[in-house]
Amino acid sequence: MRAAFCDQMQRRKNETLLALILLDLGERIEYARMNILPSVEHYKAAMALVLERDLESFRDDMSQSLLNAVRYIVVRKALWASSEAIDLGVFSCLEKGRAETHTVALDLDHIVSRVLVLRNQVSASLWGEYRGTPWALNQLSITRRLLDTQLVEWIKSVPANWHPFLQSNTNFGTSSWRRDLVEIYSSYEVALIYNHCRCVQLLLLGISQSLPSPVSDANVTRGIETSTNIQERA
């Protein structure tokens, strides 16, 4: 594997990218069975190979499937095991010219990144350096509500024919209008984007349960004054 990764010709082959994806999968299985934390080496190497290749090398179905597999790995790492913000624009740009999915997916990616940042800020405010600071918690609650609103607006912006019930079904014949629809919006791609949306909804729900309800500016000011008076007396 190392020899293939160091060879410029081998690096551009689907087989090399597939091998890295399978190695990452093997680590996840090992983690599930024996609780051994997986490394980030394989998925970062897969990302490096994706970034090296040009658009033309991802035209065939196998390459597109591998691209979506790498995208899934990166999103999963970012949502559950990493504090890094994610930018999935590279995957959208490498899709088969489907501008509709590019715009919608990229808009959701921006919301995902902001939610991940908020999650880290909430953790710092509840258990870290700014633990128990009322004005910090209040600001984070306001940010969470804004992200809730943005996610609702994103859901409203999704094309009506993206609804899962409008995706292709093997029971429909070749003359069905749904067959034409799925050529524009592939069912696995739409399902992946919907899944990201559900993950963000769950993250926001967890954040909202961790944070107190936003308080008024007057209450925050009183909290600051009380804290200052206590410090002065001490």
C-alpha positions as CSV (number, residue, x, y, z in Angstrom):
1,M,0.0,0.0,0.0
2,R,2.8,2.4,0.9
3,A,4.5,1.6,-2.4
4,A,1.3,2.4,-4.4
5,F,0.8,5.6,-2.5
6,C,4.4,6.8,-3.3
7,D,4.0,6.0,-7.0
8,Q,2.5,8.9,-9.0
9,M,0.7,6.6,-11.5
10,Q,-0.8,4.4,-8.8
11,R,-2.0,7.3,-6.8
12,R,-4.4,8.3,-9.6
13,K,-6.0,4.8,-9.8
14,N,-9.3,3.9,-8.3
15,E,-7.8,0.8,-6.8
16,T,-5.5,2.8,-4.6
17,L,-8.3,5.0,-3.3
18,L,-10.5,1.9,-2.7
19,A,-7.7,0.3,-0.7
20,L,-7.5,3.4,1.6
21,I,-11.3,3.4,2.0
22,L,-11.3,-0.3,3.0
23,L,-8.4,0.2,5.5
24,D,-10.5,3.0,7.1
25,L,-13.5,0.6,7.2
26,G,-11.3,-2.1,8.8
27,E,-10.3,0.3,11.6
28,R,-13.9,1.3,12.2
29,I,-14.8,-2.4,12.6
30,E,-11.9,-2.9,14.9
31,Y,-13.1,0.1,17.0
32,A,-16.6,-1.3,17.2
33,R,-15.4,-4.7,18.3
34,M,-12.5,-3.9,20.6
35,N,-12.8,-0.2,21.3
36,I,-9.5,0.6,19.7
37,L,-9.5,4.2,18.5
38,P,-9.0,4.5,14.7
39,S,-6.3,6.7,13.3
40,V,-6.8,9.6,10.9
41,E,-4.0,8.4,8.6
42,H,-6.1,6.5,6.0
43,Y,-8.9,9.0,5.5
44,K,-6.5,11.9,5.3
45,A,-4.6,10.0,2.7
46,A,-7.8,9.3,0.8
47,M,-8.6,13.1,0.9
48,A,-5.2,13.8,-0.5
49,L,-5.7,11.5,-3.4
50,V,-9.1,13.1,-4.2
51,L,-7.6,16.6,-4.2
52,E,-4.8,15.5,-6.5
53,R,-7.2,14.1,-9.2
54,D,-9.0,16.3,-11.7
55,L,-12.6,16.4,-12.6
56,E,-12.3,14.2,-15.7
57,S,-11.0,11.3,-13.6
58,F,-14.3,11.1,-11.7
59,R,-16.6,10.8,-14.7
60,D,-17.3,7.0,-14.4
61,D,-19.7,5.4,-12.0
62,M,-17.0,3.6,-10.0
63,S,-15.1,6.9,-9.4
64,Q,-18.3,8.6,-8.4
65,S,-19.0,5.9,-5.9
66,L,-15.6,6.1,-4.4
67,L,-15.9,9.9,-4.2
68,N,-19.2,9.5,-2.2
69,A,-17.5,7.0,0.1
70,V,-14.7,9.4,0.9
71,R,-17.2,12.2,1.5
72,Y,-19.1,10.0,3.9
73,I,-15.9,9.2,5.8
74,V,-15.0,12.9,6.1
75,V,-18.5,13.9,7.3
76,R,-18.6,11.1,9.8
77,K,-15.2,12.0,11.3
78,A,-16.2,15.7,11.5
79,L,-19.6,15.1,13.0
80,W,-18.6,12.6,15.7
81,A,-14.8,12.4,16.2
82,S,-13.2,15.7,15.2
83,S,-13.3,19.4,16.2
84,E,-12.2,20.6,12.8
85,A,-14.7,22.5,10.6
86,I,-15.4,20.8,7.3
87,D,-15.6,22.1,3.8
88,L,-17.2,19.6,1.4
89,G,-17.2,22.0,-1.6
90,V,-14.5,19.9,-3.3
91,F,-16.9,16.9,-3.4
92,S,-19.7,19.0,-4.8
93,C,-17.5,20.4,-7.5
94,L,-16.4,16.9,-8.6
95,E,-19.9,15.6,-9.1
96,K,-21.2,15.0,-12.7
97,G,-22.2,18.5,-13.5
98,R,-25.2,18.5,-11.2
99,A,-25.3,22.2,-10.3
100,E,-28.5,21.8,-8.4
101,T,-26.9,19.4,-5.8
102,H,-23.8,21.5,-5.6
103,T,-25.6,24.6,-4.3
104,V,-27.9,22.8,-1.8
105,A,-25.1,20.6,-0.4
106,L,-22.7,23.4,-0.1
107,D,-25.2,25.6,1.8
108,L,-25.8,22.7,4.2
109,D,-22.0,22.2,4.6
110,H,-21.7,25.8,5.8
111,I,-24.4,25.2,8.5
112,V,-22.7,22.0,9.5
113,S,-19.3,23.8,10.0
114,R,-20.9,26.5,12.2
115,V,-22.7,23.9,14.3
116,L,-19.5,22.1,14.9
117,V,-17.8,25.4,16.0
118,L,-20.8,26.1,18.3
119,R,-20.6,22.7,19.9
120,N,-16.9,23.3,20.8
121,Q,-17.8,26.7,22.2
122,V,-20.6,25.3,24.3
123,S,-18.2,22.6,25.7
124,A,-15.7,25.3,26.6
125,S,-18.4,27.4,28.3
126,L,-19.8,24.6,30.3
127,W,-16.7,22.7,31.4
128,G,-13.7,24.8,30.2
129,E,-12.1,28.2,30.7
130,Y,-15.4,30.2,30.6
131,R,-17.3,27.7,32.7
132,G,-20.5,29.2,34.1
133,T,-20.1,32.6,32.5
134,P,-23.7,33.9,32.1
135,W,-23.1,36.3,29.2
136,A,-21.2,33.7,27.2
137,L,-23.9,31.1,27.6
138,N,-26.5,33.6,26.7
139,Q,-24.7,34.5,23.4
140,L,-24.3,30.8,22.6
141,S,-28.0,30.2,23.1
142,I,-28.7,33.1,20.7
143,T,-26.3,31.6,18.1
144,R,-28.0,28.2,18.5
145,R,-31.4,29.8,17.8
146,L,-30.0,31.5,14.7
147,L,-28.6,28.2,13.4
148,D,-32.0,26.5,14.1
149,T,-33.6,29.2,11.9
150,Q,-31.0,28.8,9.1
151,L,-31.5,25.0,9.1
152,V,-35.3,25.5,8.8
153,E,-34.7,27.9,5.9
154,W,-32.4,25.4,4.2
155,I,-35.0,22.7,4.5
156,K,-37.6,25.0,2.9
157,S,-35.1,25.7,0.0
158,V,-34.7,22.1,-0.9
159,P,-36.3,21.4,-4.3
160,A,-39.8,19.8,-3.9
161,N,-38.8,16.9,-6.1
162,W,-36.0,15.9,-3.8
163,H,-38.5,14.4,-1.4
164,P,-37.6,10.7,-0.8
165,F,-41.0,9.5,-2.0
166,L,-40.2,11.0,-5.4
167,Q,-37.0,9.1,-5.8
168,S,-36.6,6.2,-8.1
169,N,-38.3,2.9,-7.4
170,T,-37.4,-0.4,-9.1
171,N,-41.2,-1.2,-9.5
172,F,-41.6,1.6,-12.0
173,G,-41.1,0.9,-15.7
174,T,-38.8,2.7,-18.1
175,S,-41.6,5.0,-19.3
176,S,-42.1,6.5,-15.8
177,W,-41.2,10.2,-15.4
178,R,-39.4,9.2,-12.2
179,R,-36.8,7.5,-14.3
180,D,-35.9,10.8,-15.8
181,L,-35.9,12.5,-12.4
182,V,-33.4,10.1,-10.9
183,E,-30.9,10.8,-13.7
184,I,-30.8,14.4,-12.4
185,Y,-31.0,13.7,-8.7
186,S,-29.4,10.4,-7.9
187,S,-31.2,8.7,-5.0
188,Y,-28.0,7.9,-3.0
189,E,-26.8,11.5,-3.3
190,V,-30.1,12.9,-2.1
191,A,-30.2,10.4,0.7
192,L,-26.7,11.4,1.8
193,I,-27.6,15.1,2.0
194,Y,-30.8,14.3,3.9
195,N,-28.8,12.2,6.3
196,H,-26.4,15.2,6.9
197,C,-29.4,17.3,7.7
198,R,-30.7,14.9,10.3
199,C,-27.3,14.7,11.9
200,V,-27.2,18.5,12.2
201,Q,-30.7,18.5,13.7
202,L,-29.6,16.0,16.4
203,L,-26.5,18.0,17.1
204,L,-28.6,21.2,17.6
205,L,-31.0,19.3,19.8
206,G,-28.2,18.2,22.0
207,I,-26.7,21.7,22.2
208,S,-30.1,23.2,23.1
209,Q,-30.5,20.7,25.9
210,S,-27.1,21.6,27.3
211,L,-27.7,25.4,27.2
212,P,-30.0,27.4,29.4
213,S,-32.8,29.5,27.8
214,P,-31.5,32.9,26.5
215,V,-31.9,35.6,29.1
216,S,-32.5,39.3,28.6
217,D,-29.6,41.8,28.4
218,A,-30.8,43.3,31.7
219,N,-30.4,39.9,33.4
220,V,-27.0,39.4,31.9
221,T,-25.9,42.8,33.1
222,R,-27.2,42.1,36.6
223,G,-25.2,38.8,36.6
224,I,-22.0,40.6,35.6
225,E,-22.6,43.2,38.3
226,T,-23.2,40.6,41.0
227,S,-20.1,38.7,39.9
228,T,-18.0,41.9,40.1
229,N,-19.4,42.8,43.6
230,I,-18.5,39.3,44.9
231,Q,-15.0,39.6,43.6
232,E,-14.6,43.0,45.1
233,R,-15.7,41.8,48.5
234,A,-13.3,38.9,48.3
